[in-house]
């Protein structure tokens, strides 16, 4: 390797220091399962995808066992618009009829999934793209939206079509891939007991998979720093009971509620810990795992 004499010695020493700091953390996660939920609008940005793929490849290189679960809401919406299929939402959930679920599966298990697999391969690791339907990885049950009627405490269940939630996770296919040093990249669609295909929220799918695998970490990459207190300051660590209390008192609200609830269920279900973090910063995943500082909100059992 050619040396560059123009790089200051301090810069080189700083890099060496970072490697020394990271070494014990690399040992900690060797042969440990780390489930990473990847999604958001930045999935459509090539530089962001490349940086994420490099992080996953590095995890694999140091002996960790990453499992990627990805979303694709913006990409699904874009394809539906191109095909002139109208999208309606109830309580934040996309009403999914037969035409829509076909597009959802095509986008998630097709274009997005294979693009991530290719990016990870370019970064130097081997990945295999699958969906929750493969080898019965995710068995889904139908999910009904339950928005409250105006001026009423009564909740009315609404049929929103082929939208589901995990009822069973069979990790056999994930275990088989991991044993062969292959990185699973999972599209969150599942097969119902009725034989139909169901669209599943990627956060929910990642949490259920992390619980079933007994993952050391479930990392939920989002577009926010993590859980904030009432003054807007990041809360760096929460126990399950503390997280539940923040939901009850309204500190955690809106779209953050289901994310925190997913982390709670993952931890209660068998994952060691879950982290809600901003995945937009370059290599934030590595900062969380391989430094003392970490990023985001760390949620663990009481």
URJOPE-V176294 format. One record per residue. RES is the residue in one letter. PSI is psi in whole degrees, 0 to 359 (NA if undefined). OMEGA is omega in whole degrees, -180 to 180 (999 if undefined). BURIAL is 1 if it has 9 or more other ideal C-beta (glycine too) atoms within 8 Angstrom, else 0. Layout:
RES|PSI|OMEGA|BURIAL, RES|PSI|OMEGA|BURIAL
This chain:
X|132|179|0, X|139|178|0, X|147|179|0, X|107|-176|0, X|348|-176|0, X|348|179|0, X|124|-179|0, X|145|-179|0, X|324|-179|0, X|323|-179|0, X|318|180|0, X|316|180|1, X|324|178|0, X|319|178|0, X|319|178|0, X|320|178|0, X|321|179|0, X|320|179|0, X|319|179|0, X|319|178|0, X|322|-176|1, X|336|-172|1, X|310|-179|0, X|329|178|0, X|324|176|1, X|319|178|1, X|321|-178|0, X|322|-174|0, X|2|178|1, X|129|180|1, X|17|178|0, X|146|-180|1, X|130|177|1, X|115|179|1, X|127|-177|1, X|121|174|1, X|123|-176|1, X|127|-179|1, X|195|179|1, X|175|-178|1, X|332|-177|0, X|348|177|1, X|338|179|1, X|0|-179|0, X|116|-175|0, X|319|-178|0, X|321|180|0, X|315|180|1, X|319|180|1, X|318|179|1, X|318|178|1, X|314|-180|1, X|322|178|1, X|321|178|1, X|316|-180|1, X|319|179|1, X|321|179|1, X|319|176|1, X|315|179|1, X|320|-177|1, X|326|-178|0, X|6|172|1, X|358|175|0, X|167|-180|1, X|84|-179|1, X|145|171|1, X|123|-178|1, X|130|172|1, X|124|-174|1, X|154|173|1, X|207|180|1, X|27|-179|1, X|309|-180|0, X|321|-180|1, X|324|176|1, X|315|179|1, X|319|180|1, X|317|180|0, X|321|178|1, X|321|178|1, X|319|179|1, X|323|-179|0, X|2|179|0, X|41|174|0, X|120|-175|1, X|138|177|0, X|133|174|1, X|148|-179|0, X|143|175|0, X|117|180|1, X|39|177|0, X|358|-179|0, X|135|-179|1, X|124|173|1, X|122|-169|1, X|100|177|1, X|187|-176|0, X|319|179|0, X|319|-178|0, X|318|-178|1, X|330|176|1, X|319|178|0, X|318|179|1, X|312|-179|1, X|320|180|1, X|316|-177|1, X|313|-176|1, X|305|-176|1, X|346|179|1, X|264|-171|1, X|307|-176|0, X|312|-176|1, X|312|-177|1, X|331|176|1, X|320|177|1, X|318|177|1, X|316|180|1, X|320|-180|0, X|320|178|1, X|322|177|1, X|318|178|1, X|327|179|0, X|354|173|1, X|10|179|0, X|169|-180|1, X|124|-179|0, X|156|177|1, X|126|179|1, X|130|178|1, X|168|171|1, X|170|178|1, X|346|178|1, X|337|-177|1, X|129|179|0, X|29|179|0, X|37|179|1, X|310|180|1, X|115|169|1, X|129|-173|1, X|151|169|1, X|150|-177|1, X|137|180|1, X|131|177|1, X|136|175|0, X|143|-178|1, X|63|177|1, X|144|177|1, X|137|176|0, X|150|179|0, X|139|178|0, X|34|-179|0, X|147|176|0, X|0|-177|0, X|133|178|0, X|131|-180|0, X|120|180|0, X|134|-179|0, X|130|178|1, X|118|-179|0, X|21|174|1, X|221|-172|1, X|60|174|1, X|129|-175|1, X|180|174|1, X|154|-177|1, X|131|172|1, X|338|179|0, X|140|175|0, X|124|176|1, X|109|-172|1, X|6|-174|1, X|315|-178|0, X|324|178|1, X|318|179|1, X|319|-178|0, X|317|179|0, X|316|-179|1, X|321|-180|1, X|339|179|0, X|18|178|0, X|38|176|0, X|139|-177|1, X|118|177|1, X|133|174|1, X|112|-167|1, X|126|171|1, X|130|-171|1, X|64|167|1, X|144|-177|1, X|167|178|1, X|128|178|1, X|165|176|1, X|343|176|0, X|3|179|0, X|357|-178|0, X|161|178|0, X|137|-179|1, X|138|174|1, X|131|-176|1, X|135|176|1, X|133|-175|1, X|323|177|1, X|312|-178|1, X|317|180|1, X|316|180|1, X|318|179|1, X|317|-180|1, X|321|179|1, X|319|179|1, X|319|179|1, X|314|-177|1, X|326|180|1, X|350|-173|1, X|43|-174|0, X|146|175|1, X|322|178|1, X|144|166|1, X|114|-177|1, X|119|179|1, X|102|-179|1, X|122|-175|1, X|190|178|1, X|15|179|0, X|164|-175|0, X|332|-176|0, X|207|178|1, X|130|-179|1, X|147|174|1, X|183|-174|1, X|344|176|0, X|2|179|0, X|10|180|0, X|141|-179|0, X|133|172|1, X|117|-172|1, X|335|-177|0, X|140|179|0, X|143|166|1, X|167|179|1, X|315|-178|1, X|323|177|0, X|320|179|0, X|318|178|1, X|323|179|1, X|321|180|0, X|329|175|1, X|316|-178|1, X|321|-176|0, X|2|174|0, X|359|177|0, X|316|173|1, X|122|-175|1, X|173|175|0, X|223|-176|0, X|346|178|0, X|336|-179|1, X|305|-179|1, X|330|178|1, X|314|179|1, X|318|179|1, X|322|177|1, X|317|178|1, X|318|179|1, X|313|-179|1, X|325|178|1, X|315|-179|1, X|314|179|1, X|332|-178|1, X|350|176|1, X|348|176|1, X|147|-178|1, X|318|-180|0, X|161|178|1, X|151|-179|1, X|129|171|1, X|122|-172|1, X|161|178|1, X|114|-178|1, X|5|-176|1, X|334|179|0, X|137|-179|0, X|128|175|0, X|29|178|1, X|328|179|1, X|318|-180|1, X|324|177|1, X|319|180|1, X|316|-173|1, X|327|-167|1, X|14|175|1, X|162|178|1, X|337|-173|0, X|316|-179|0, X|181|178|1, X|154|173|1, X|197|-178|1, X|122|-177|1, X|122|-178|1, X|125|-176|1, X|170|179|1, X|159|178|0, X|NA|999|0
